[in-house]
Amino acid sequence: MKIVVIGGSGLIGAKTVAILRAKGHEAVAASPRNGVNSVTGAGLSEALRGAQVVIDVSNAPSWAPDDVMAFFRTSTLNLVEAEAAAGVQHHVALSVVGTDRMPDNAYFDAKVAQEKLIAESGVPYSIVRATQFMEFLGGIADSGMQDGKVHLSTGQFQPIAADDVAAIVADVALGAPVNGIVEIAGPERAPLHQFIATYMKAQGDAREIVVDPKATYFGGTVEETSLVPLGEARRGSIALDDWLKRARS
C-alpha cells in the first residue's frame, strides 16, 4: 500500500515512516525538504498519485495565533483537495487531546479548525488526538518560567512517548477510517507539575518549581482534566521512567 506521510521528516513522521516500511508498505516521507509543501501546494499532486492513505503529522513553524491558524487551515484545505483528486481512501491527522477544551490557547484553536475542515471534506478520515509528548517536557518547563521560577499547573497530565504515538498512528492508518476521533495517551496519569518535576530532576535541572493551580499552559487556562482524555483512550506502553532511561542511554 502507498502511504504518504506529510511531515514525514519530523519527530513523529520519521518514526511512522520507518514502522510502515518495516511492515512492507510504500511509505513516502513528504516534506518541504524533498519538494512537497502542503501550504503552497507544491509537489502535492505528484506525491499523492497512487496513494491509498495520507497521514498528516505536519506542524506549524510559528505558533503565533495568526500564523498557526493560517498554517493548519491552508495546509489542510490543500491536502483534502489533492486527496479527493487522487482518490485517497483514508486521511489520518494527528491532533491534540483537549484541543476543544482550551479556547484561550491559540494552537488548540487552530487544531479545532483543522479537525473541522477534515470532517467536512468528504474524504474518509481518522483523527488521532494525542496527549503531550514526553519529548516536549523540557519545553513545557521552559514555558512556565516566570521571575526565574517554573510555574506549573496542578491539572492532570498523561504524557505519551513519541515511539508510542508513531506506532498507534501507523496502526490507525492501516485500519479502516473511523470518521471520528481516536484518543491516545501515556500509561500514567498524575498532576502536570509532578511529571515535570520528575523530568527536571532526571536532567539535573535545579530550577525552583512553583505549584500554581492558576498557571496557564502556553497561554491557555488549565482545568483539572483539560489535558487528559475524558473517556476511552488507547494507551501507550512506555512509562516516564523507562523513557528517561532510554533518553540517557
WOBEL-V297543 format. One record per residue. N is the residue number from 1. PSI is psi in degrees with one decimal (none if undefined). Layout:
BEGIN
n->N psi->PSI
n->N psi->PSI
END
This chain:
BEGIN
n->1 psi->136.9
n->2 psi->124.1
n->3 psi->121.8
n->4 psi->126.4
n->5 psi->107.1
n->6 psi->125.4
n->7 psi->28.6
n->8 psi->-6.4
n->9 psi->-0.7
n->10 psi->-172.9
n->11 psi->-56.3
n->12 psi->-39.5
n->13 psi->-46.6
n->14 psi->-40.0
n->15 psi->-39.6
n->16 psi->-43.6
n->17 psi->-44.8
n->18 psi->-42.0
n->19 psi->-46.2
n->20 psi->-39.1
n->21 psi->-37.4
n->22 psi->-25.0
n->23 psi->2.5
n->24 psi->9.8
n->25 psi->157.9
n->26 psi->91.6
n->27 psi->121.5
n->28 psi->120.6
n->29 psi->103.7
n->30 psi->126.1
n->31 psi->167.1
n->32 psi->-29.0
n->33 psi->-18.1
n->34 psi->26.1
n->35 psi->10.1
n->36 psi->115.1
n->37 psi->111.4
n->38 psi->-18.2
n->39 psi->-45.9
n->40 psi->-20.0
n->41 psi->-4.6
n->42 psi->128.7
n->43 psi->-3.0
n->44 psi->-50.1
n->45 psi->-44.2
n->46 psi->-42.8
n->47 psi->-35.2
n->48 psi->-7.4
n->49 psi->121.2
n->50 psi->3.1
n->51 psi->138.8
n->52 psi->-30.5
n->53 psi->141.8
n->54 psi->129.9
n->55 psi->124.1
n->56 psi->105.7
n->57 psi->24.6
n->58 psi->161.6
n->59 psi->152.8
n->60 psi->136.9
n->61 psi->-23.7
n->62 psi->135.8
n->63 psi->12.7
n->64 psi->140.5
n->65 psi->-52.3
n->66 psi->-37.5
n->67 psi->-46.6
n->68 psi->-36.6
n->69 psi->-44.9
n->70 psi->-40.0
n->71 psi->-54.9
n->72 psi->-34.6
n->73 psi->-50.8
n->74 psi->-47.3
n->75 psi->-46.2
n->76 psi->-42.7
n->77 psi->-42.3
n->78 psi->-41.1
n->79 psi->-51.5
n->80 psi->-30.9
n->81 psi->-45.0
n->82 psi->-35.8
n->83 psi->-43.3
n->84 psi->-41.7
n->85 psi->-32.9
n->86 psi->-6.9
n->87 psi->27.7
n->88 psi->137.5
n->89 psi->-9.5
n->90 psi->120.0
n->91 psi->122.1
n->92 psi->126.2
n->93 psi->140.0
n->94 psi->124.8
n->95 psi->-160.5
n->96 psi->132.3
n->97 psi->133.6
n->98 psi->5.1
n->99 psi->-25.1
n->100 psi->10.4
n->101 psi->15.1
n->102 psi->71.9
n->103 psi->-12.2
n->104 psi->13.1
n->105 psi->112.5
n->106 psi->-37.4
n->107 psi->-44.3
n->108 psi->-38.7
n->109 psi->-41.6
n->110 psi->-36.2
n->111 psi->-35.0
n->112 psi->-43.8
n->113 psi->-41.6
n->114 psi->-47.4
n->115 psi->-41.3
n->116 psi->-43.0
n->117 psi->-40.1
n->118 psi->-46.1
n->119 psi->-29.8
n->120 psi->1.3
n->121 psi->-25.5
n->122 psi->-10.6
n->123 psi->128.7
n->124 psi->139.2
n->125 psi->163.0
n->126 psi->127.4
n->127 psi->121.9
n->128 psi->109.4
n->129 psi->119.1
n->130 psi->149.4
n->131 psi->178.5
n->132 psi->144.9
n->133 psi->143.4
n->134 psi->-30.2
n->135 psi->-14.9
n->136 psi->6.4
n->137 psi->-38.3
n->138 psi->-40.5
n->139 psi->-34.5
n->140 psi->-42.2
n->141 psi->-46.0
n->142 psi->-35.7
n->143 psi->-19.8
n->144 psi->4.3
n->145 psi->125.0
n->146 psi->125.8
n->147 psi->38.7
n->148 psi->5.3
n->149 psi->157.6
n->150 psi->110.1
n->151 psi->122.7
n->152 psi->144.5
n->153 psi->158.9
n->154 psi->0.3
n->155 psi->156.2
n->156 psi->149.2
n->157 psi->145.5
n->158 psi->65.4
n->159 psi->154.4
n->160 psi->142.8
n->161 psi->145.8
n->162 psi->-34.8
n->163 psi->-39.8
n->164 psi->-40.0
n->165 psi->-49.6
n->166 psi->-41.4
n->167 psi->-41.9
n->168 psi->-40.6
n->169 psi->-44.8
n->170 psi->-42.2
n->171 psi->-43.5
n->172 psi->-40.8
n->173 psi->-31.1
n->174 psi->-7.6
n->175 psi->-176.8
n->176 psi->148.1
n->177 psi->138.4
n->178 psi->-12.4
n->179 psi->46.1
n->180 psi->-155.3
n->181 psi->135.0
n->182 psi->123.6
n->183 psi->141.0
n->184 psi->148.7
n->185 psi->166.2
n->186 psi->173.3
n->187 psi->-10.9
n->188 psi->143.6
n->189 psi->134.6
n->190 psi->169.6
n->191 psi->145.6
n->192 psi->-44.0
n->193 psi->-29.0
n->194 psi->-42.8
n->195 psi->-45.7
n->196 psi->-37.5
n->197 psi->-42.3
n->198 psi->-43.9
n->199 psi->-47.6
n->200 psi->-40.0
n->201 psi->-43.4
n->202 psi->-28.6
n->203 psi->-2.3
n->204 psi->25.8
n->205 psi->111.3
n->206 psi->8.1
n->207 psi->142.4
n->208 psi->136.6
n->209 psi->132.0
n->210 psi->114.8
n->211 psi->114.9
n->212 psi->108.6
n->213 psi->-21.0
n->214 psi->2.2
n->215 psi->137.5
n->216 psi->168.8
n->217 psi->101.4
n->218 psi->43.4
n->219 psi->-9.0
n->220 psi->146.0
n->221 psi->131.7
n->222 psi->113.2
n->223 psi->177.0
n->224 psi->-39.6
n->225 psi->24.8
n->226 psi->-32.0
n->227 psi->11.8
n->228 psi->156.8
n->229 psi->143.2
n->230 psi->-22.5
n->231 psi->-142.6
n->232 psi->139.0
n->233 psi->147.5
n->234 psi->137.0
n->235 psi->139.4
n->236 psi->172.3
n->237 psi->-8.5
n->238 psi->112.9
n->239 psi->162.5
n->240 psi->-44.7
n->241 psi->-41.6
n->242 psi->-39.1
n->243 psi->-40.7
n->244 psi->-38.8
n->245 psi->-42.5
n->246 psi->-40.4
n->247 psi->-29.8
n->248 psi->-21.6
n->249 psi->none
END
